[in-house]
Amino acid sequence: MKTCELFKKKTVLSYEVFPPKRTGAVDTVYTTVAALKEFSPDFISVTYGAGGGRATCEATLSIASFIKNIYGIECVAHLPCIGLTREEAENQLERFRGAGIENILALRGDMPEGGAPAGDFAHANDLISFIREKYDFNVIAACYPEGHNESESVLDDIQNLKRKTDAGATQLISQLFFDNDYFYRFLERCRLAGINVPVEAGIMPVANKKQIERMVTLCGVTLPKKFSSMMSRYENNPDAMRDAGIAYAVDQIVDLISQGVDGIHLYTMNNPYIARRIYEAVHRLL
């Protein structure tokens, strides 16, 4: 099933998992997926993992196939295009199609140090156009409520996003954010720009201070005063920090649902305990 169809019926709830860095540890993700199955996922996305390369592709394909064919849950496979040739893209897309995967999250991917390697796709919209011209996948794109950290401005970022939907992206999943007002303003800019596809809000429950510091460095997200105060108060108490992070995420989700959000995409960090706590708190609202 193409996941874009889900938004016509309900507020969508989806989860993200990622392949482990350690070779041979894919079984740990299968255990996570087995737990997530109990939390009514409309779909589960599988990232391409850090570093890219053939091993990463194999892990993503294996996990995505497991989700779709063993558990019967719709799956979204991530596909970054940095350094990818058309031939390599075709090979990977054929393998996803052969595994029954119908949904692809088309990304540019993280820019490696030293600049982009040689490849046939400079931007995500190039990959989206390529997929829509040659295949029948549902293509999803990423979006950035506070603007991509490489964009000159939020308006420039919206123009880039419009190129993705014009190229054929039928739904969007947002980067994490901790202030819902940024997301609401982002939606207003999208609608004014003629971007009318469903937008899922990406929510990441924070389990520890190191995790959020890394996210701020990578993504440039803003930390509200309330959130910073929470971190300062509980940073030396791991259990309290985890529980406070869950509570903060729940508050975000309740507010988003009350405002009619198209869907919630939970970045699980492969932690089913956190996913369960959040699901138990919000599932009756969906």
C-alpha positions in Angstrom: 0.0 0.0 0.0 1.2 3.5 -0.8 1.4 5.3 2.5 0.1 8.6 1.1 -3.3 7.0 1.0 -3.4 6.6 4.8 -3.8 10.3 5.4 -7.3 10.3 3.7 -8.6 8.1 6.6 -6.9 9.1 9.8 -4.2 10.8 11.8 -1.2 8.7 10.8 1.2 7.3 13.4 4.5 5.9 12.1 7.9 5.0 13.6 11.5 5.1 12.4 14.2 2.5 13.0 17.8 2.4 11.8 20.3 -0.3 10.9 22.9 -1.0 13.6 26.5 0.2 13.0 27.9 -3.2 14.1 27.9 -5.8 11.3 25.7 -8.8 12.2 23.6 -7.0 14.7 20.5 -6.6 12.5 18.6 -9.1 14.7 18.4 -6.4 17.4 16.3 -4.3 15.0 14.0 -7.3 14.4 13.4 -7.4 18.1 12.5 -3.7 18.1 10.2 -4.1 15.1 8.4 -7.0 16.9 7.8 -4.6 19.9 6.6 -1.7 17.6 4.1 -4.0 16.0 2.1 -3.8 19.2 1.9 0.0 19.0 -0.4 0.1 15.9 2.1 1.5 13.3 0.6 2.8 10.1 4.1 2.3 8.7 7.7 2.0 9.8 10.6 3.7 8.0 14.1 2.3 7.8 17.0 4.7 7.5 20.0 4.2 5.4 22.3 4.3 8.4 25.6 6.1 8.8 28.3 5.9 6.2 26.3 4.5 3.3 27.8 1.8 1.2 26.8 -1.6 0.2 26.6 -3.0 3.7 24.2 -0.3 4.7 22.0 -0.9 1.7 21.9 -4.6 2.5 20.8 -3.9 6.1 18.1 -1.4 5.0 16.8 -3.9 2.5 16.8 -6.8 5.0 15.0 -4.8 7.7 12.5 -3.3 5.3 11.7 -6.7 3.8 11.3 -8.1 7.3 8.8 -5.4 8.3 6.7 -5.8 5.1 6.8 -9.5 4.5 7.1 -11.0 7.9 4.9 -8.6 9.9 2.7 -7.2 7.1 3.4 -3.6 8.2 3.8 -1.0 5.5 7.4 0.1 5.2 9.3 3.1 3.9 12.9 2.6 2.8 15.2 5.6 2.9 17.4 6.2 -0.1 20.0 9.0 -0.1 21.3 10.1 -3.5 24.7 11.7 -2.6 27.3 9.9 -4.7 24.7 7.6 -6.3 24.8 6.9 -10.0 21.7 6.2 -12.0 22.7 2.6 -12.4 23.2 2.2 -8.7 19.9 3.8 -8.0 18.1 1.5 -10.5 19.7 -1.5 -8.9 18.7 -0.5 -5.4 15.1 0.4 -6.4 14.7 -2.8 -8.3 15.7 -4.7 -5.2 13.3 -2.7 -3.0 10.5 -3.4 -5.5 11.4 -7.1 -5.6 11.0 -7.2 -1.8 7.5 -5.7 -2.1 8.5 -2.2 -0.8 6.2 0.4 -2.3 7.4 3.5 -0.5 10.7 5.4 -0.8 11.9 8.3 1.3 14.2 10.1 -1.2 16.9 12.2 0.4 20.0 14.0 -0.6 21.8 12.6 2.4 24.5 14.1 4.6 27.3 15.9 2.8 30.6 14.1 3.5 33.7 16.1 4.5 35.5 17.3 1.4 32.3 17.9 -0.5 30.0 15.7 -2.6 31.4 12.6 -4.3 30.8 12.1 -8.0 27.2 11.0 -8.7 24.2 11.6 -11.0 22.0 13.4 -8.4 22.8 16.7 -6.9 19.6 17.2 -4.9 16.7 15.1 -3.5 14.4 16.5 -6.2 16.6 15.0 -8.9 16.2 11.6 -7.3 12.5 12.1 -6.9 12.1 12.9 -10.6 14.2 9.9 -11.6 12.0 7.6 -9.4 8.7 8.9 -10.6 9.8 8.7 -14.3 10.8 5.1 -14.1 8.9 3.5 -11.3 5.5 3.3 -9.5 6.9 3.9 -6.0 5.2 6.3 -3.6 7.9 8.9 -3.1 8.2 10.8 0.2 10.5 13.7 1.0 12.0 15.3 4.1 11.2 18.8 5.3 12.6 21.1 7.9 10.3 23.2 10.1 13.2 25.6 11.0 14.8 25.4 7.6 17.6 23.2 6.4 20.9 24.3 8.0 22.4 24.8 4.5 19.6 27.0 3.2 20.1 30.7 3.0 16.7 31.4 4.5 13.4 29.7 5.5 11.9 31.1 2.3 14.7 29.6 0.2 14.1 26.3 2.0 10.4 26.4 1.1 11.3 27.0 -2.6 13.6 23.9 -2.4 10.7 21.9 -0.8 8.3 23.0 -3.6 10.8 21.6 -6.1 10.5 18.2 -4.3 6.7 18.2 -4.4 6.6 19.4 -8.0 9.0 16.6 -8.9 6.5 14.1 -7.5 6.8 13.7 -3.7 3.3 12.9 -2.4 3.9 13.3 1.4 6.5 14.9 3.7 8.1 13.8 7.0 9.6 16.6 9.1 12.9 16.8 10.8 12.6 16.8 14.6 11.7 20.0 16.4 11.0 20.9 20.0 8.9 24.0 19.6 5.6 23.4 17.9 5.2 27.0 16.9 8.0 26.5 14.4 6.0 23.6 12.8 2.8 25.6 12.6 4.6 28.6 11.0 6.2 26.1 8.6 2.8 24.7 7.6 1.5 28.2 6.9 4.5 28.8 4.6 3.9 25.5 2.8 0.3 26.2 2.1 1.1 29.8 0.8 3.7 28.2 -1.5 1.2 25.7 -2.9 2.6 22.7 -1.1 -0.5 20.8 -0.2 0.7 17.2 0.4 0.3 15.6 3.9 3.0 16.6 6.4 4.0 14.4 9.3 5.5 16.0 12.3 8.8 14.3 13.3 9.1 13.9 17.1 12.2 12.7 18.9 11.9 11.9 22.6 15.2 12.9 24.2 16.7 10.2 26.5 20.0 11.9 27.4 21.8 15.2 27.1 24.5 13.9 24.8 21.8 12.8 22.3 20.3 16.3 22.1 23.6 18.0 21.9 24.4 15.9 18.9 21.0 16.7 17.3 21.5 20.4 17.8 25.0 20.2 16.1 23.7 18.2 13.2 20.3 19.8 12.6 20.5 23.2 14.1 17.2 22.9 16.0 16.1 25.4 18.5 15.8 24.4 22.2 13.0 26.3 24.0 13.6 27.5 27.5 11.3 24.9 29.0 13.3 22.2 27.3 16.7 23.5 28.3 15.5 23.8 31.9 14.4 20.2 31.8 17.8 19.1 30.6 19.7 21.1 33.2 17.5 19.7 36.0 17.8 16.0 35.0 21.0 15.7 33.1 22.7 13.7 35.9 19.7 11.4 36.5 19.3 9.2 33.5 16.0 7.7 34.5 14.5 11.1 35.3 15.9 12.5 32.1 14.3 9.7 30.0 11.0 10.1 31.7 11.1 13.9 31.3 11.9 13.5 27.6 9.0 11.2 27.2 6.6 13.6 28.9 7.9 16.5 26.8 7.3 14.5 23.6 3.8 13.6 24.7 2.9 17.2 25.4 4.1 18.1 21.9 2.1 15.3 20.3 -1.1 16.1 22.2 -0.9 19.7 21.0 -0.1 18.7 17.4 -3.1 16.3 17.3 -5.4 18.9 18.8 -4.4 21.3 16.0 -5.2 18.7 13.3 -1.7 17.5 12.3 -1.7 15.0 9.4 0.4 12.5 11.3 3.1 11.9 13.9 6.4 10.2 12.9 8.2 9.0 16.0 12.0 8.8 15.9 12.3 5.7 18.2 16.2 5.5 18.3 15.4 1.7 18.3 14.1 2.0 21.8 10.7 0.3 22.1 10.3 1.2 25.7 10.1 4.9 24.9 7.8 4.2 21.9 5.4 2.2 24.2 5.2 4.9 26.8 4.3 7.5 24.2 1.8 5.2 22.4 0.0 4.4 25.7 -0.3 8.2 26.4 -1.6 9.3 23.0 -3.2 6.5 21.1 -6.8 7.3 22.2 -6.4 10.7 20.6 -5.6 9.5 17.2 
